[in-house]
Amino acid sequence: MGSKNNRGQAKLVPMSVKIAQEQNNKKEELAAKMSAADEKWYEQKAAWNKLQSEKKAAWNKLQLEKKAAEEKKLADKKITEENAKKVAATIQYECIQKHYAIVLRENGDEKKLFIDLNFIADPPTDMMALMKVLPEYASSITKVHIKMIQPMQHGSRAVYQQRVNNMNKFVEQLNSFALTELDILVDIDNENNFQQLKLAAAFNGLKFQDWCLEYQIMTSSEHYPIERYSSYGKRVRGVYRTEFLTHMDVGGNLCSTVNLVLLSHR
């Protein structure tokens, strides 16, 4: 039996045991924290993997939709061209009134219309006469190439406004074509002569969207595409909005608003 003075008192725990207990407690706390951190990390990883999987699925879906759209576009183009060939087979092109600025080139049953708009010639291209002939080709031609050349200055504001009006009418006629290919080449003196590109802004009024606008320095044979987000591309669309889209037609009506067509390059 122990001393009367020690009765009812807790037994003394050796310091080494206390230290061991504290260490064990710390280990347990650390293990609990690590377990919680691991659990959180796994949750975050699972969420990230899910997000990536969803993104990949969305991307794959988008690619399939793009592929389907491209295939439909090609199929529609083929149908359009085949229909035009059938119509062309019934047309006697030699009987169509001739215009010096319009040339039809044929390679078998493939046909392409070449149009030369020369506003610096003396006299310049007669747009009114050209637009009397152009509709004759609308039902049978799907491919058109247009070459343009215009002065830096049009002589007067009235002359320029008349040309803007004529270009709007010209584009309106092109909208009656079932186009599958349209290339526009503009001759300019040098790459800083933006003024010589302004009339080409009219083509932003086309319903057909896959047209290509390029320029060529007169002393060079190189063609330079005007990309949709290039400085020239933005400026050309700006000219269309300010000088073509709101220009009055001969009937006094504002030209119809259309979606601005982004320049594209095949």
C-alpha positions in Angstrom: 0.0 0.0 0.0 1.2 3.5 -0.7 1.6 6.5 1.5 -1.5 8.1 2.8 -0.3 11.4 1.2 -0.4 9.9 -2.3 -3.8 8.4 -2.1 -6.4 9.9 -4.7 -3.6 11.7 -6.7 -3.0 11.0 -10.4 0.0 9.0 -11.2 2.9 11.0 -12.5 3.5 10.4 -16.2 7.1 10.2 -17.2 8.3 13.1 -19.4 9.4 10.7 -22.1 5.8 9.3 -22.3 4.4 12.9 -22.5 6.7 13.7 -25.3 5.8 10.6 -27.2 2.1 11.3 -26.7 2.5 14.9 -28.0 4.4 13.6 -31.0 1.7 11.1 -31.7 -0.9 13.7 -31.4 1.0 16.0 -33.8 1.4 13.1 -36.2 -2.3 12.4 -36.1 -3.2 16.1 -36.6 -0.7 16.2 -39.6 -2.1 13.0 -41.0 -5.6 14.4 -40.7 -4.6 17.7 -42.4 -2.8 15.7 -45.2 -5.8 13.5 -45.6 -8.0 16.6 -46.0 -5.5 18.2 -48.4 -5.3 15.1 -50.4 -9.1 14.8 -50.5 -9.3 18.5 -51.7 -6.6 17.9 -54.3 -8.4 14.9 -55.6 -11.6 16.8 -55.8 -9.9 19.6 -57.6 -8.2 17.2 -60.0 -11.5 15.5 -60.7 -13.2 18.8 -61.4 -10.3 19.8 -63.7 -10.5 16.5 -65.5 -14.2 16.9 -65.9 -13.8 20.4 -67.3 -11.1 19.3 -69.7 -13.3 16.4 -70.8 -16.2 18.8 -71.4 -14.0 21.2 -73.3 -12.7 18.3 -75.5 -16.2 17.1 -76.1 -17.3 20.6 -77.1 -14.3 21.1 -79.3 -14.9 17.7 -81.0 -18.6 18.7 -81.5 -17.5 22.0 -83.0 -15.1 20.3 -85.4 -17.8 17.9 -86.5 -20.2 20.8 -87.0 -17.5 22.7 -89.0 -16.9 19.6 -91.1 -20.6 19.1 -91.7 -21.0 22.7 -92.7 -18.0 22.6 -95.0 -19.3 19.4 -96.6 -22.7 21.0 -97.1 -21.1 24.1 -98.5 -19.1 22.0 -101.0 -22.2 20.0 -101.9 -24.3 23.1 -102.4 -21.5 24.6 -104.5 -21.4 21.5 -106.7 -25.2 21.6 -107.2 -25.1 25.3 -108.0 -22.4 24.8 -110.6 -24.2 21.8 -112.1 -27.4 23.7 -112.4 -25.6 26.7 -114.0 -24.0 24.3 -116.5 -27.4 23.0 -117.5 -28.6 26.5 -118.1 -25.4 27.4 -120.0 -26.0 24.5 -122.4 -29.2 26.2 -123.5 -27.6 29.7 -124.1 -26.1 31.0 -127.3 -23.5 33.3 -125.8 -22.5 34.6 -129.2 -25.9 36.1 -129.5 -25.5 38.2 -126.3 -24.7 41.8 -126.9 -20.9 42.4 -126.7 -19.3 44.8 -124.3 -15.5 45.4 -124.4 -15.2 45.2 -120.6 -16.9 41.7 -120.4 -15.1 38.6 -121.6 -16.4 35.0 -121.2 -13.7 32.4 -121.1 -14.6 28.8 -121.6 -12.7 25.6 -120.9 -15.0 22.7 -121.9 -18.2 23.2 -119.9 -16.3 25.4 -117.3 -17.1 29.1 -117.8 -15.7 32.2 -116.1 -16.6 35.8 -116.6 -13.9 38.4 -116.6 -14.9 42.0 -116.0 -12.6 45.0 -116.4 -13.6 48.2 -114.6 -11.1 50.9 -115.7 -11.9 54.3 -114.4 -8.7 55.9 -115.6 -9.1 55.1 -119.3 -10.2 57.8 -121.7 -13.1 57.2 -121.7 -13.6 55.2 -118.5 -15.6 52.0 -118.5 -19.2 52.7 -119.4 -20.9 51.3 -116.4 -24.4 51.9 -117.7 -23.8 50.0 -120.9 -22.0 47.2 -119.0 -24.9 46.8 -116.6 -27.3 46.4 -119.6 -25.3 43.4 -120.7 -24.3 41.8 -117.4 -27.7 40.3 -116.5 -27.6 38.1 -119.6 -25.0 36.0 -117.8 -26.6 35.8 -114.4 -28.4 32.5 -114.7 -25.5 30.5 -116.1 -22.3 32.0 -114.6 -21.0 31.1 -111.1 -17.4 32.2 -111.4 -16.4 35.8 -111.9 -13.1 37.7 -111.9 -13.1 41.5 -111.7 -10.1 43.7 -112.3 -10.4 47.3 -111.2 -8.3 50.4 -111.7 -9.3 53.8 -110.4 -7.6 57.2 -110.0 -6.4 58.6 -106.7 -8.7 61.6 -107.5 -11.9 61.3 -109.4 -12.0 64.8 -110.8 -14.9 66.0 -108.6 -17.0 64.9 -105.8 -20.0 64.5 -108.1 -18.0 62.1 -110.4 -17.0 60.0 -107.4 -20.6 59.9 -106.0 -21.8 58.8 -109.4 -19.3 56.0 -109.5 -20.3 55.0 -106.0 -23.9 54.8 -107.1 -22.9 52.8 -110.2 -20.8 50.4 -108.1 -23.8 49.8 -105.8 -26.0 49.0 -108.8 -23.2 46.8 -110.2 -23.0 44.8 -106.9 -26.8 44.6 -106.9 -26.6 42.9 -110.3 -23.9 40.5 -109.0 -26.3 39.5 -106.2 -28.5 38.0 -108.9 -25.7 35.6 -109.9 -25.5 32.2 -108.1 -21.8 32.8 -107.4 -19.4 30.1 -106.2 -16.2 32.0 -106.9 -15.5 35.8 -107.1 -12.0 37.3 -107.3 -11.4 41.0 -107.3 -8.0 42.4 -108.2 -7.3 46.2 -107.8 -4.4 47.9 -109.5 -2.8 50.6 -107.4 0.3 52.8 -107.9 1.8 51.8 -104.6 0.8 50.2 -101.4 0.2 53.6 -99.7 -2.5 54.6 -102.2 -5.6 53.6 -100.3 -7.7 56.0 -102.3 -7.4 53.6 -105.3 -9.1 50.9 -103.2 -12.2 52.9 -102.2 -14.5 51.9 -105.0 -13.8 48.2 -104.2 -15.6 48.8 -100.8 -18.8 48.3 -102.7 -18.3 44.5 -102.7 -19.1 44.5 -99.0 -22.7 44.6 -100.2 -22.5 41.2 -101.8 -24.7 38.4 -100.5 -22.0 35.9 -101.6 -19.5 35.9 -98.8 -16.5 33.9 -100.1 -15.1 36.6 -102.3 -11.4 37.5 -102.4 -10.1 41.0 -102.6 -6.4 41.5 -103.7 -4.4 44.4 -104.9 -1.5 44.6 -107.3 1.2 47.2 -107.6 1.2 48.3 -111.2 4.9 47.7 -111.6 4.7 44.2 -110.1 3.0 40.9 -110.9 2.6 40.0 -107.3 -0.9 39.8 -105.8 -1.5 40.8 -102.2 -4.7 39.7 -100.4 -6.5 42.1 -98.2 -7.2 40.1 -95.1 -10.3 40.7 -93.1 -8.6 42.1 -90.0 -5.8 43.9 -91.7 -5.6 47.7 -91.6 -6.8 47.9 -95.2 -9.6 45.4 -94.6 -10.9 47.5 -91.8 -10.6 50.7 -93.7 -12.3 49.3 -96.8 -15.3 48.2 -94.6 -15.3 51.7 -93.0 -15.6 53.3 -96.5 -18.5 50.9 -97.3 -20.3 51.9 -94.1 -19.8 55.7 -94.6 -19.9 56.1 -98.4 -21.7 53.2 -99.9 -24.2 51.8 -97.4 -25.9 55.1 -96.8 -25.6 56.4 -100.4 -28.9 57.2 -102.1 -29.9 55.2 -105.1 -31.6 56.8 -108.1 -35.0 56.2 -106.6 -34.1 58.3 -103.6 -34.1 55.3 -101.3 -31.4 54.4 -98.9 -29.5 51.3 -100.0 -30.5 48.3 -98.0 -28.5 47.5 -94.9 -26.7 44.2 -95.2 -24.4 42.3 -92.9 -20.9 43.5 -93.5 -19.0 40.7 -95.2 -15.6 39.9 -93.7 -12.9 39.7 -96.4 -11.9 36.2 -96.9 -9.1 34.6 -98.8 -9.5 31.1 -100.2 
